Amino acid sequence: MRKIPASLAVLGLVAVGLVGCSLPGSNACDRADDADASVLSGVTVSGETDEAPEVELYTPFHTDSAASEDVVVGEGLEITDDSQLIVMDISITSGETGENLVKTNYDGDLSRVSPVARWMEVVPGLQDVLPCATEGSRIVVALPPGGIEAATASSLELGEDDSAVAVIDIRKVYLPKADGADQFNVGNGLPSVVRDFIREHHGTTRVEYFLDRARKSGEEPDVAAFTYPGPSPHRAETAIAMLADSAEAAVRVLDDPTPESVRAAIDTLVARKIATGQLNDAPLTLRDLDRVKGEFTRILGGMRHHRIDYPASVGGITGETRAVRP
């Protein structure tokens, strides 16, 4: 995404849009059945998956190796890489007493994002559990001694020889490689007004440069493939963000950015946005647009104006000294 000058953004009442990218998972990921799941035969897990689980087990519970069993298999994205970001709830129960030792909040907060590798570091017993697990899954895990990192186990008052039972709920799985699709996550605390900037600041405009290149290749391209999905701006602020982005690009290519040529370029691009319906849903009057164009002209004209060459003798950079390299 091209950056626009901060001063232009502020004076145009523009907020910065936040864009993330989705990451394609692997369709070939197979989650094998755990042959040691029989060690969990004495463990019962109940309750809704959006709430902390109820765990009952015969005590003392002990296992020499990690084992897991899917309580609920989610239909969401798969975990295919330990660098992936996930949101997960976990509840850990003592194998010695059957009492809950710790649990996350189970409050639906999707902002608690951590890489898979970090969970595997804190709870090494999950190393064979998380790969290929899917978003929406609830999994019960038998954790042997050492299945929780030493410092964490000590803070939970687990003895060196104690086992534990963990129940994990995978709330959200982010993909490991960018496929270019914008990600708008309502649950990540991103205000709706900011999400509007992401969706609306390009409106339903065309990516003209790449469309022109496609046409020059000899075949008539699918114009829809070179058109932003929109919607067009519904807020004054997002409309101004659209205009600021376009204004900066238009002025940047001017050979002689005089105040007159800068204003003419801005007038042209605003007229084009109006003609193509990009501002139809934005609550901006013609007077508002004239004020916006005036501010854009002032800021961009000041950024792009030519300066005189000061003599090198007083520390200036002249046409001759520009070519000098250290």
VOTIPA-715795 format. One line per field, with one value per atom (N, C-alpha, C): residue number from 1; atom name; x, y negated, z. Coordinates in steps of 0.1 Angstrom, whole numbers, plus 2048, in hexadecimal, padded with zeros to 3 digits. Atoms other than C-alpha are relative to their C-alpha. Example, Ala and Ser with C-alpha at 12.3 -4.5 7.8 and 13.67 -1.06 7.14 Angstrom:
<atoms>
n = 1_1_1_2_2_2
atom = N_CA_C_N_CA_C
px = 809_87B_809_7F7_889_7F8
py = 80C_82D_7F4_80B_80B_7F5
pz = 800_84E_800_800_847_808
</atoms>
This chain:
<atoms>
n = 1_1_1_2_2_2_3_3_3_4_4_4_5_5_5_6_6_6_7_7_7_8_8_8_9_9_9_10_10_10_11_11_11_12_12_12_13_13_13_14_14_14_15_15_15_16_16_16_17_17_17_18_18_18_19_19_19_20_20_20_21_21_21_22_22_22_23_23_23_24_24_24_25_25_25_26_26_26_27_27_27_28_28_28_29_29_29_30_30_30_31_31_31_32_32_32_33_33_33_34_34_34_35_35_35_36_36_36_37_37_37_38_38_38_39_39_39_40_40_40_41_41_41_42_42_42_43_43_43_44_44_44_45_45_45_46_46_46_47_47_47_48_48_48_49_49_49_50_50_50_51_51_51_52_52_52_53_53_53_54_54_54_55_55_55_56_56_56_57_57_57_58_58_58_59_59_59_60_60_60_61_61_61_62_62_62_63_63_63_64_64_64_65_65_65_66_66_66_67_67_67_68_68_68_69_69_69_70_70_70_71_71_71_72_72_72_73_73_73_74_74_74_75_75_75_76_76_76_77_77_77_78_78_78_79_79_79_80_80_80_81_81_81_82_82_82_83_83_83_84_84_84_85_85_85_86_86_86_87_87_87_88_88_88_89_89_89_90_90_90_91_91_91_92_92_92_93_93_93_94_94_94_95_95_95_96_96_96_97_97_97_98_98_98_99_99_99_100_100_100_101_101_101_102_102_102_103_103_103_104_104_104_105_105_105_106_106_106_107_107_107_108_108_108_109_109_109_110_110_110_111_111_111_112_112_112_113_113_113_114_114_114_115_115_115_116_116_116_117_117_117_118_118_118_119_119_119_120_120_120_121_121_121_122_122_122_123_123_123_124_124_124_125_125_125_126_126_126_127_127_127_128_128_128_129_129_129_130_130_130_131_131_131_132_132_132_133_133_133_134_134_134_135_135_135_136_136_136_137_137_137_138_138_138_139_139_139_140_140_140_141_141_141_142_142_142_143_143_143_144_144_144_145_145_145_146_146_146_147_147_147_148_148_148_149_149_149_150_150_150_151_151_151_152_152_152_153_153_153_154_154_154_155_155_155_156_156_156_157_157_157_158_158_158_159_159_159_160_160_160_161_161_161_162_162_162_163_163_163_164_164_164_165_165_165_166_166_166_167_167_167_168_168_168_169_169_169_170_170_170_171_171_171_172_172_172_173_173_173_174_174_174_175_175_175_176_176_176_177_177_177_178_178_178_179_179_179_180_180_180_181_181_181_182_182_182_183_183_183_184_184_184_185_185_185_186_186_186_187_187_187_188_188_188_189_189_189_190_190_190_191_191_191_192_192_192_193_193_193_194_194_194_195_195_195_196_196_196_197_197_197_198_198_198_199_199_199_200_200_200_201_201_201_202_202_202_203_203_203_204_204_204_205_205_205_206_206_206_207_207_207_208_208_208_209_209_209_210_210_210_211_211_211_212_212_212_213_213_213_214_214_214_215_215_215_216_216_216_217_217_217_218_218_218_219_219_219_220_220_220_221_221_221_222_222_222_223_223_223_224_224_224_225_225_225_226_226_226_227_227_227_228_228_228_229_229_229_230_230_230_231_231_231_232_232_232_233_233_233_234_234_234_235_235_235_236_236_236_237_237_237_238_238_238_239_239_239_240_240_240_241_241_241_242_242_242_243_243_243_244_244_244_245_245_245_246_246_246_247_247_247_248_248_248_249_249_249_250_250_250_251_251_251_252_252_252_253_253_253_254_254_254_255_255_255_256_256_256_257_257_257_258_258_258_259_259_259_260_260_260_261_261_261_262_262_262_263_263_263_264_264_264_265_265_265_266_266_266_267_267_267_268_268_268_269_269_269_270_270_270_271_271_271_272_272_272_273_273_273_274_274_274_275_275_275_276_276_276_277_277_277_278_278_278_279_279_279_280_280_280_281_281_281_282_282_282_283_283_283_284_284_284_285_285_285_286_286_286_287_287_287_288_288_288_289_289_289_290_290_290_291_291_291_292_292_292_293_293_293_294_294_294_295_295_295_296_296_296_297_297_297_298_298_298_299_299_299_300_300_300_301_301_301_302_302_302_303_303_303_304_304_304_305_305_305_306_306_306_307_307_307_308_308_308_309_309_309_310_310_310_311_311_311_312_312_312_313_313_313_314_314_314_315_315_315_316_316_316_317_317_317_318_318_318_319_319_319_320_320_320_321_321_321_322_322_322_323_323_323_324_324_324_325_325_325_326_326_326
atom = N_CA_C_N_CA_C_N_CA_C_N_CA_C_N_CA_C_N_CA_C_N_CA_C_N_CA_C_N_CA_C_N_CA_C_N_CA_C_N_CA_C_N_CA_C_N_CA_C_N_CA_C_N_CA_C_N_CA_C_N_CA_C_N_CA_C_N_CA_C_N_CA_C_N_CA_C_N_CA_C_N_CA_C_N_CA_C_N_CA_C_N_CA_C_N_CA_C_N_CA_C_N_CA_C_N_CA_C_N_CA_C_N_CA_C_N_CA_C_N_CA_C_N_CA_C_N_CA_C_N_CA_C_N_CA_C_N_CA_C_N_CA_C_N_CA_C_N_CA_C_N_CA_C_N_CA_C_N_CA_C_N_CA_C_N_CA_C_N_CA_C_N_CA_C_N_CA_C_N_CA_C_N_CA_C_N_CA_C_N_CA_C_N_CA_C_N_CA_C_N_CA_C_N_CA_C_N_CA_C_N_CA_C_N_CA_C_N_CA_C_N_CA_C_N_CA_C_N_CA_C_N_CA_C_N_CA_C_N_CA_C_N_CA_C_N_CA_C_N_CA_C_N_CA_C_N_CA_C_N_CA_C_N_CA_C_N_CA_C_N_CA_C_N_CA_C_N_CA_C_N_CA_C_N_CA_C_N_CA_C_N_CA_C_N_CA_C_N_CA_C_N_CA_C_N_CA_C_N_CA_C_N_CA_C_N_CA_C_N_CA_C_N_CA_C_N_CA_C_N_CA_C_N_CA_C_N_CA_C_N_CA_C_N_CA_C_N_CA_C_N_CA_C_N_CA_C_N_CA_C_N_CA_C_N_CA_C_N_CA_C_N_CA_C_N_CA_C_N_CA_C_N_CA_C_N_CA_C_N_CA_C_N_CA_C_N_CA_C_N_CA_C_N_CA_C_N_CA_C_N_CA_C_N_CA_C_N_CA_C_N_CA_C_N_CA_C_N_CA_C_N_CA_C_N_CA_C_N_CA_C_N_CA_C_N_CA_C_N_CA_C_N_CA_C_N_CA_C_N_CA_C_N_CA_C_N_CA_C_N_CA_C_N_CA_C_N_CA_C_N_CA_C_N_CA_C_N_CA_C_N_CA_C_N_CA_C_N_CA_C_N_CA_C_N_CA_C_N_CA_C_N_CA_C_N_CA_C_N_CA_C_N_CA_C_N_CA_C_N_CA_C_N_CA_C_N_CA_C_N_CA_C_N_CA_C_N_CA_C_N_CA_C_N_CA_C_N_CA_C_N_CA_C_N_CA_C_N_CA_C_N_CA_C_N_CA_C_N_CA_C_N_CA_C_N_CA_C_N_CA_C_N_CA_C_N_CA_C_N_CA_C_N_CA_C_N_CA_C_N_CA_C_N_CA_C_N_CA_C_N_CA_C_N_CA_C_N_CA_C_N_CA_C_N_CA_C_N_CA_C_N_CA_C_N_CA_C_N_CA_C_N_CA_C_N_CA_C_N_CA_C_N_CA_C_N_CA_C_N_CA_C_N_CA_C_N_CA_C_N_CA_C_N_CA_C_N_CA_C_N_CA_C_N_CA_C_N_CA_C_N_CA_C_N_CA_C_N_CA_C_N_CA_C_N_CA_C_N_CA_C_N_CA_C_N_CA_C_N_CA_C_N_CA_C_N_CA_C_N_CA_C_N_CA_C_N_CA_C_N_CA_C_N_CA_C_N_CA_C_N_CA_C_N_CA_C_N_CA_C_N_CA_C_N_CA_C_N_CA_C_N_CA_C_N_CA_C_N_CA_C_N_CA_C_N_CA_C_N_CA_C_N_CA_C_N_CA_C_N_CA_C_N_CA_C_N_CA_C_N_CA_C_N_CA_C_N_CA_C_N_CA_C_N_CA_C_N_CA_C_N_CA_C_N_CA_C_N_CA_C_N_CA_C_N_CA_C_N_CA_C_N_CA_C_N_CA_C_N_CA_C_N_CA_C_N_CA_C_N_CA_C_N_CA_C_N_CA_C_N_CA_C_N_CA_C_N_CA_C_N_CA_C_N_CA_C_N_CA_C_N_CA_C_N_CA_C_N_CA_C_N_CA_C_N_CA_C_N_CA_C_N_CA_C_N_CA_C_N_CA_C_N_CA_C_N_CA_C_N_CA_C_N_CA_C_N_CA_C_N_CA_C_N_CA_C_N_CA_C_N_CA_C_N_CA_C_N_CA_C_N_CA_C_N_CA_C_N_CA_C_N_CA_C_N_CA_C_N_CA_C_N_CA_C_N_CA_C_N_CA_C_N_CA_C_N_CA_C_N_CA_C_N_CA_C_N_CA_C_N_CA_C_N_CA_C_N_CA_C_N_CA_C_N_CA_C_N_CA_C_N_CA_C_N_CA_C_N_CA_C_N_CA_C_N_CA_C_N_CA_C_N_CA_C_N_CA_C_N_CA_C_N_CA_C_N_CA_C_N_CA_C_N_CA_C_N_CA_C_N_CA_C_N_CA_C_N_CA_C_N_CA_C_N_CA_C_N_CA_C_N_CA_C_N_CA_C_N_CA_C_N_CA_C_N_CA_C_N_CA_C
px = 809_800_809_7F8_80E_7FD_802_814_7FC_804_804_806_7FA_814_7F7_808_80A_7F9_806_804_7F3_80C_7EC_7F5_80A_7DA_7FA_806_7D6_7F7_808_7CA_7F4_80C_7B2_7F7_807_7A5_800_7FE_7B4_806_7FA_7BB_807_7F9_7D4_7F9_807_7C4_80A_7F8_7D0_7FC_803_7D3_809_7F8_7DD_7FE_801_7E1_7FD_803_7D3_80A_7F5_7E9_7FA_806_7E0_805_7FC_7E1_801_7FD_7E9_7F3_80C_7CC_804_7FB_7E3_803_7FD_7E5_7F7_808_7D9_803_7FE_7D3_7FD_801_7DA_7FB_805_7C9_80C_7F6_7DE_7FE_801_7E6_800_7FF_7EC_7F4_80B_7CA_7F9_807_7BF_804_7FD_7D1_7F6_80A_7B5_7F3_80D_79A_7FA_805_797_7FD_802_793_7F3_80C_771_800_801_76D_7F2_80D_74C_7FF_802_73D_801_800_738_80E_7F3_757_804_7FD_754_801_7FF_756_80B_7F6_770_7FA_805_76D_7FF_800_763_808_7F7_77E_7FF_800_77A_80A_7F6_795_802_7FC_79F_80E_7F3_7BB_806_7F7_7D7_801_7FF_7DB_80F_7F2_7FD_802_7FC_80B_80F_7F2_82E_803_7FF_827_7F4_80C_811_7F6_80B_7F0_7F5_80A_7D3_7F4_80C_7AF_7F7_809_798_7F2_80D_779_7F6_807_76C_80A_7F7_77B_7FA_805_778_801_800_772_807_7F9_788_80D_7F3_7AB_809_7F7_7C7_80C_7F3_7E7_80A_7F7_802_80E_7F3_820_801_7FF_82D_802_800_831_7F3_80D_80C_7FB_806_7F9_7F3_80D_7DC_7FB_806_7C4_7FB_803_7C0_7FC_803_7AF_806_7FB_7BE_7FD_803_7B5_808_7F7_7CE_7FB_805_7C3_80B_7F6_7DA_7FC_802_7DE_800_7FE_7E6_7F3_80C_7C7_7F3_80C_7AF_7FB_804_7AD_805_7FB_7AF_80B_7F4_7D1_800_800_7CD_7F7_808_7B6_800_801_7B4_7F2_80D_797_7F4_80C_780_7F6_809_771_7FE_803_771_80A_7F6_78E_809_7F8_79E_80D_7F4_7BA_80C_7F5_7CF_807_7FA_7E3_80E_7F3_802_804_7FB_818_7FF_801_813_80D_7F3_839_800_800_833_7F8_808_818_808_7F8_82F_80C_7F5_84B_7FB_805_835_7FB_805_824_805_7FA_83B_7F8_809_821_7F6_809_80E_807_7F8_829_7FA_806_818_7F1_80E_7F5_7FB_805_7F2_802_7FF_7FF_7F3_80C_7E1_7F3_80D_7C8_7F9_808_7AC_7F9_807_79C_7F2_80D_77D_801_7FE_78C_802_7FD_78C_807_7F8_7A7_804_7FC_7AF_80E_7F2_7D4_805_7F9_7E6_80E_7F2_806_808_7F7_822_809_7F7_83C_809_7F9_84F_7F8_809_831_7FD_801_830_80E_7F3_84F_802_7FD_861_7FB_804_85A_7F1_80E_836_7FA_805_831_803_7FD_842_7F6_809_82B_7F2_80D_80D_801_7FE_81C_7FF_7FF_820_80D_7F3_83A_807_7F8_856_7FA_805_845_7F1_80E_821_7FC_807_80B_7F5_80C_7EF_7F8_809_7D2_7FC_803_7CD_7F5_80A_7AF_802_7FE_7B5_7F5_80A_79C_806_7FA_7A9_7F6_80A_796_802_7FD_7A8_80D_7F4_7C2_803_7FC_7D4_809_7F9_7E3_80F_7F1_809_806_7FA_80E_7F6_80A_7FF_7FB_806_7E7_7FA_804_7DF_7F2_80D_7BC_800_801_7B3_7F9_806_7AB_7FA_807_791_7FB_803_78F_7F8_808_772_804_7FD_77D_80D_7F2_7A0_800_800_795_802_7FE_798_7F3_80C_77F_7F9_807_764_803_7FC_76E_80D_7F3_791_7FE_803_784_7F9_806_76F_80B_7F6_78F_807_7FA_79E_7F7_808_780_7FC_806_775_80A_7F8_794_804_7FE_798_7F3_80D_773_7FE_802_76A_808_7F8_786_808_7F8_79B_80F_7F2_7C0_805_7FE_7C6_80D_7F3_7EB_801_7FF_7E9_7F5_80A_7C9_805_7FA_7DB_80B_7F6_7F8_7FA_807_7E0_7FA_806_7CF_80B_7F5_7F1_806_7FB_7F8_7FA_806_7E1_7F2_80D_7C2_7F8_809_7A4_7FF_800_7A7_7F2_80C_78B_801_7FE_786_7FC_803_776_80B_7F5_796_80A_7F7_7A7_7F8_808_78C_7FF_802_78B_7F2_80E_76D_7F7_808_763_7FC_809_74C_807_7FB_751_7FE_800_756_7F2_80C_739_802_7FC_74B_807_7F8_759_80F_7F2_77A_806_7FA_77E_800_7FF_775_80C_7F4_790_80D_7F5_7A8_802_7FF_7A0_806_7FC_7A5_80F_7F2_7C6_80A_7F8_7D4_802_7FF_7CC_807_7F9_7D7_80F_7F2_7F9_806_7FA_7FE_7FF_802_7F1_80B_7F6_808_80E_7F3_826_806_7FB_828_801_7FF_826_80F_7F3_845_803_7FE_840_7F4_80B_82C_7FE_804_821_7F3_80D_804_7F4_80B_7EE_7FF_800_7F8_7FC_804_7F4_7F1_80E_7D1_7F8_806_7C8_7FF_7FF_7D3_7F6_809_7BF_7F1_80D_7A0_7FC_803_7A2_7FD_802_7A5_7F3_80D_788_7F4_80B_772_7FF_801_77B_7F9_807_771_7F1_80E_750_7F9_806_74A_7FE_801_750_7F8_809_739_807_7F9_754_7FB_804_746_7F1_80F_721_7FB_806_71D_807_7F9_735_7F9_807_726_809_7F8_73B_7F9_806_72D_80B_7F7_73D_809_7F7_749_80A_7F6_759_80C_7F6_76B_809_7F8_777_80A_7F7_786_80B_7F6_797_80A_7F7_7A5_80A_7F7_7B3_80B_7F5_7C5_809_7F7_7D2_80A_7F8_7DF_80B_7F7_7F0_80B_7F6_801_808_7F8_80B_808_7F9_815_80D_7F5_82C_80B_7F7_83B_808_7FA_842_806_7FB_84D_80F_7F1_870_807_7F8_88B_80C_7F5_8A7_80D_7F3_8CB_808_7F7_8E0_80F_7F2_906_806_7FA_91B_809_7F7_931_7F9_808_915_7F9_805_90D_7F4_80B_8F3_803_7FF_8ED_7FD_802_8F1_7FF_801_8EC_80D_7F3_911_803_7FD_914_7F6_809_8F5_805_7FA_909_80B_7F4_925_7FB_803_925_80C_7F5_93A_808
py = 80C_800_7F4_80C_7DE_7F8_808_7C7_7F2_80E_7A4_7F7_809_786_7FF_801_785_7F3_80D_760_7FF_800_765_808_7F8_780_7F9_807_76C_7F4_80B_74D_804_7FB_761_809_7F8_773_80E_7F2_794_808_7F6_7B2_80A_7F6_7CC_80D_7F3_7EC_80B_7F5_80D_80C_7F5_82A_80C_7F4_84E_809_7F7_86B_80E_7F3_88D_80A_7F6_8AC_80D_7F4_8CB_80C_7F4_8EB_80C_7F4_90E_809_7F7_924_80E_7F3_942_804_7FE_940_80B_7F5_961_801_7FF_963_80E_7F2_986_803_7FC_998_803_7FD_99A_80E_7F2_9BE_801_800_9B5_7FA_807_9A5_808_7F8_9C2_7FC_804_9B2_7F5_80A_998_806_7F9_9B2_7FD_804_9A7_7F1_80F_982_7FD_805_972_7F1_80E_950_7FC_805_93E_7F1_80E_91C_7FA_806_904_7FB_803_8FD_7F1_80E_8D7_7FD_802_8DC_809_7F8_8EA_80E_7F3_910_805_7F8_927_80C_7F4_941_809_7F6_960_80B_7F5_97B_808_7F7_998_7FC_804_98D_80B_808_991_804_7FD_98E_7FE_801_995_806_7FB_99A_7FD_802_99E_7FA_806_990_7F7_808_975_808_7FA_980_7F6_80A_96E_807_7FB_973_7F4_80B_95C_802_800_954_7FA_806_93D_7FD_803_93A_7F4_80C_917_801_800_90F_7F4_80C_8F1_803_7FF_8EB_809_7F7_904_7F9_805_8FE_809_7F9_907_7FC_806_8F3_7FB_805_8EB_7F1_80F_8C7_7F9_806_8C3_7FA_807_8AC_807_7FA_8BB_7F9_804_8B2_80C_7F3_8CE_7FE_7FF_8D4_80D_7F3_8EE_801_7FD_8FE_80C_7F5_913_805_7F9_92C_808_7F8_93C_80F_7F1_962_806_7FB_966_7FD_804_954_7FF_802_950_7F2_80E_92B_7F7_808_910_7F7_808_8FF_7F2_80D_8E3_801_800_8D9_7F1_80D_8BC_7FB_807_8A4_805_7FB_8B5_7F5_80C_893_7FC_803_894_7F6_80A_87B_806_7FB_881_7F8_808_868_806_7F9_880_809_7F8_88B_804_7FB_8A1_809_7F6_8B5_80E_7F2_8DB_804_7FC_8DE_7FC_804_8CA_809_7F6_8E2_80D_7F4_8FF_7FE_803_8EE_801_800_8E9_80D_7F2_90B_809_7F7_922_80C_7F4_93E_7FD_803_92C_801_800_930_80A_7F6_94F_7FE_802_942_7F5_80C_920_802_7FF_92A_806_7FC_92E_7FF_803_925_7F4_80A_90F_7F6_80A_8EF_805_7FB_8F7_80D_7F3_917_7FE_7FF_921_80E_7F4_93A_802_7FC_94C_806_7FB_953_805_7FA_969_7FB_806_957_808_7F9_96C_7F6_809_95E_7FA_806_945_7FB_805_93E_7F1_80E_91B_7FB_805_905_7FF_800_906_7F4_80C_8E2_7FF_801_8E4_80B_7F5_906_7FD_804_8F8_7F6_80A_8DA_806_7F9_8F3_80A_7F6_907_80E_7F2_926_805_7F9_93E_805_7FC_94A_80D_7F3_96C_800_801_95F_7FF_802_963_7F6_809_94C_803_7FF_94A_7F2_80D_92D_801_801_924_7F3_80C_90C_7FD_804_8F9_7F6_808_8EB_7F6_80A_8CA_7FB_806_8BC_804_7FC_8C7_7F7_808_8AF_808_7F9_8BB_7FD_802_8BF_7F9_807_8AF_7F7_80A_890_803_7FE_894_7F3_80D_86F_7FC_804_870_7F8_809_854_808_7F9_861_7F5_80A_84E_808_7F7_85D_7F7_807_84F_802_7FC_861_7FC_804_853_7F2_80D_832_7F5_80B_81F_7F9_808_803_800_7FF_804_7F4_80C_7E1_803_7FD_7EE_80B_7F6_80D_7FA_807_7F6_7FA_805_7E5_80B_7F5_806_804_7FB_810_7F5_80A_7EF_7F6_80B_7D9_802_7FE_7E9_800_800_7EA_80C_7F7_7FC_7FC_805_7EC_80C_7F6_7FF_7FE_800_807_7FD_803_7F4_804_7FC_7FA_80E_7F2_81F_804_7FE_81F_7FC_804_80C_80A_7F6_824_80D_7F4_841_7FF_802_832_800_801_82C_80E_7F3_851_807_7FA_858_805_7FA_866_7F6_809_853_806_7FA_859_7FE_801_85E_7F4_80D_83A_802_7FE_847_805_7FB_858_7F5_80B_836_7F4_80A_824_803_7FD_820_803_7FC_830_7F6_80A_812_804_80A_806_7F2_80E_7E1_7FA_806_7CA_7FC_804_7C5_7F6_80A_7AD_7F5_80B_78B_803_7FD_797_80A_7F6_7B5_7FB_807_7A0_7F7_808_788_808_7F7_7A5_804_7FC_7B0_7F5_80B_78D_7FD_803_788_80A_7F5_7A9_7FC_803_79F_7F3_80D_77B_801_7FF_784_807_7F9_79C_7F7_808_783_7F5_80B_767_805_7FA_77D_800_7FE_782_7F3_80D_75C_7FC_805_750_7F2_80E_72C_7FD_801_72C_7F2_80D_708_800_800_6FE_802_7FE_6FC_80E_7F2_71E_80A_7F7_72E_7FF_802_71F_807_7FA_72A_80F_7F2_74D_805_7FC_74F_7FE_802_740_80B_7F6_75A_80D_7F3_778_800_801_76C_801_7FF_767_80E_7F2_78A_809_7F8_799_7FD_804_786_807_7FB_791_80F_7F1_7B6_805_7FC_7B5_804_7FC_7BA_7F8_808_79E_7FF_801_7A5_802_7FC_7B4_7F8_807_79C_7F3_80D_77F_7F4_80C_764_7F7_809_745_7FA_806_732_7F6_809_718_808_7F7_734_804_7FC_740_7F5_80B_71E_7FD_802_71A_80B_7F5_73C_7FE_803_733_7F5_80B_713_804_7FB_725_809_7F8_73F_7F8_809_724_7FA_807_712_809_7F6_731_806_7F9_743_7F6_80B_722_7FD_803_71B_80B_7F5_73D_802_7FE_73D_7F4_80C_71A_800_800_714_7F6_809_705_7FB_805_6EF_808_7FA_6FD_7F6_809_6EE_804_7FD_6EB_80B_7F6_708_7FA_806_6EF_7FD_802_6EA_80C_7F4_70E_805_7FC_710_80C_7F5_72E_7FB_805_722_80B_7F6_733_808_7F9_73B_80A_7F7_749_80B_7F5_75F_80D_7F5_776_807_7FC_77A_80B_7F5_79B_802_7FE_7A1_80D
pz = 800_800_800_801_7F6_80C_7F4_814_7FB_803_813_80B_7F5_826_80C_7F4_84A_802_7FE_849_7F7_808_82C_806_7FA_83E_80C_7F4_85E_7FC_804_84C_7F9_807_837_809_7F7_856_7FD_805_84A_80B_7F7_860_7F7_807_855_7FF_801_847_804_7FC_855_7F8_808_83E_804_7FD_846_7F4_80B_82F_805_7FC_831_7FB_803_82F_7FC_804_81C_807_7FA_82F_7F7_809_822_801_801_816_802_7FF_81A_80E_7F2_840_805_7FB_84F_80F_7F2_874_804_7FD_87F_80E_7F2_89C_809_7F6_8BB_806_7FB_8C3_80F_7F2_8E7_807_7FA_8EC_80B_7F6_902_80E_7F2_91F_805_7FD_91E_803_7FE_924_80D_7F3_948_801_800_93E_7F9_806_937_7FF_803_927_7FC_804_925_800_800_920_7F2_80D_903_7FC_804_8EE_802_7FE_8F3_80F_7F1_919_805_7FA_930_802_7FF_930_80E_7F4_94C_7FE_802_951_80C_7F5_966_7FD_802_96A_80C_7F5_97F_805_7FB_996_809_807_999_7F1_80E_973_7FC_804_964_7F2_80D_941_7FE_803_934_7F3_80D_912_7FD_804_903_7F7_808_8F4_7FF_802_8E6_7FA_806_8DB_7FC_804_8C7_806_7FA_8DB_7F5_80B_8BF_7F5_80C_89C_7F9_806_88F_7F0_80F_86A_7FB_805_868_7FB_806_85C_808_7F9_864_804_7FC_877_7F8_808_85E_802_7FE_86A_80E_7F2_88D_801_7FF_883_7FE_801_87E_80D_7F4_895_803_7FD_8A8_80D_7F4_8C4_807_7FA_8DD_80F_7F2_8FF_805_7FA_916_80F_7F2_937_804_7FC_94A_80E_7F4_965_806_7FA_97E_800_800_979_80E_7F2_99E_808_7F8_9AD_7F8_808_990_800_7FF_998_7F4_80B_97D_806_7FC_97F_7FA_806_966_7F3_80C_949_7FB_806_931_802_7FC_932_7F9_807_919_7FE_802_911_7F2_80E_8EB_7FB_804_8E9_7F5_80B_8C7_7FE_802_8CD_807_7F9_8E2_7F6_80B_8C4_804_7FE_8C8_7F5_80A_8B0_806_7FC_8B2_807_7FA_8BA_80F_7F3_8DA_809_7F8_8E7_801_7FF_8DF_809_7F7_8F3_80E_7F3_911_804_7FE_90E_7F6_80A_8FC_7FD_803_8FF_7F5_80B_8E4_7F2_80D_8C9_7F6_80A_8BA_800_800_8C1_7F7_808_8B0_7F1_80F_88D_7FA_807_876_807_7F9_891_7F9_807_884_809_7F9_88F_804_7FB_8A5_807_7F9_8B3_80F_7F2_8D7_802_7FF_8E0_80F_7F2_901_7FE_801_907_80D_7F4_920_7FF_800_92A_80A_7F7_939_808_7F9_951_7F5_80A_93D_7F4_80A_927_801_7FE_935_804_7FD_936_80F_7F1_958_807_7F8_962_801_7FF_959_809_7F7_96A_80F_7F3_989_805_7FB_98A_802_7FE_988_80B_7F5_9A5_7FB_805_98F_804_7FD_99C_7F3_80C_985_7FA_805_982_7FE_802_97F_7F2_80D_961_801_800_956_7F4_80B_93F_7FB_805_928_7F6_80B_913_7F9_808_8F7_7F6_80A_8E2_7F6_80A_8C2_7FA_804_8BC_7F2_80D_89E_7FB_807_885_7F5_80B_86F_7F6_80A_84E_7FF_7FF_849_7F5_80C_827_7FA_805_818_7F2_80D_7FC_7FA_805_7F9_804_7FC_807_80D_7F5_81F_80B_7F4_842_809_7F8_856_80C_7F5_879_80A_7F7_88D_80E_7F2_8AC_805_7FB_8AE_805_7FA_8BD_7F6_80A_89C_7FF_800_89E_7F2_80D_883_7F7_809_877_7F9_806_870_7F5_80A_85E_7F4_80B_849_7F7_809_83D_7F8_807_833_7F4_80B_81E_7F6_809_810_7F9_805_809_7F1_80F_7E6_7F9_806_7E0_7F6_80A_7C0_7F3_80A_7AC_7F9_807_792_803_7FF_795_7F1_80E_774_7FB_805_771_7FC_804_772_7F6_80A_75E_7F2_80C_743_7FB_804_743_7FB_804_741_7F2_80D_723_7F5_809_712_7FD_802_715_7F4_80C_6F8_802_7FD_709_809_7F8_717_80E_7F3_73D_806_7F8_756_808_7F9_762_80F_7F2_782_809_7F9_78B_804_7FD_78B_807_7F9_79F_80F_7F1_7C5_803_7FD_7D5_807_7F9_7E8_80E_806_7F6_7FF_801_7EE_80D_7F3_80B_805_7F9_823_80B_7F6_83A_7F9_805_834_801_7FD_843_7F5_80A_82C_7F2_80D_80E_7FE_800_817_7FF_801_81B_7F2_80E_7F8_7F8_808_7EA_803_7FC_7FE_7F9_807_7F0_7F1_80F_7CC_7FE_802_7D0_801_7FE_7DD_7F3_80C_7BF_7F4_80C_7A6_800_7FF_7B2_7FF_800_7B5_7F2_80E_78F_7F8_807_786_7FE_804_774_806_7FB_77F_80A_7F6_79F_806_7FC_7A0_808_7F9_7B7_7F6_809_798_7FB_805_78A_80B_7F5_7AC_802_7FE_7B0_7F4_80C_78C_801_7FF_793_80A_7F6_7B3_7FC_805_7A3_7F6_80A_787_807_7FA_79E_808_7F8_7B5_7F6_80A_796_7FB_804_78B_80A_7F6_7AC_801_800_7AB_7F4_80C_787_800_7FF_78F_80C_7F5_7AD_80D_7F4_7C7_80C_7F5_7DD_802_800_7D8_80E_7F3_7FB_80C_7F6_80D_804_7FC_822_7FE_803_811_7F7_809_802_7F6_809_7E5_807_7F7_7FF_807_7F9_813_7F6_80A_7F3_7FC_803_7EB_80B_7F5_80D_801_800_80B_7F4_80B_7E9_803_7FC_7F7_809_7F7_813_7F9_807_7FC_7F7_809_7E4_809_7F7_801_805_7FB_810_7F5_80B_7F0_7F8_807_7DF_808_7F8_7FC_800_800_7FB_7F3_80D_7D6_7F9_806_7D0_7FE_802_7C1_809_7F8_7D6_7F8_807_7CA_805_7FC_7CA_807_7F8_7E5_7FC_804_7DD_80A_7F8_7E9_80B_7F6_7FB_80D_7F4_814_805_7FC_817_7F8_809_7FB_7F8_80A_7E4_7F3_80D_7C1_7F6_80A_7A0_7FE_801_7A0_80B_7F4_7C3_801_7FF_7BF_7FB_807_7A9_808_7F8_7C3_809_7F7_7D6_809_7F7_7F5_7FD
</atoms>
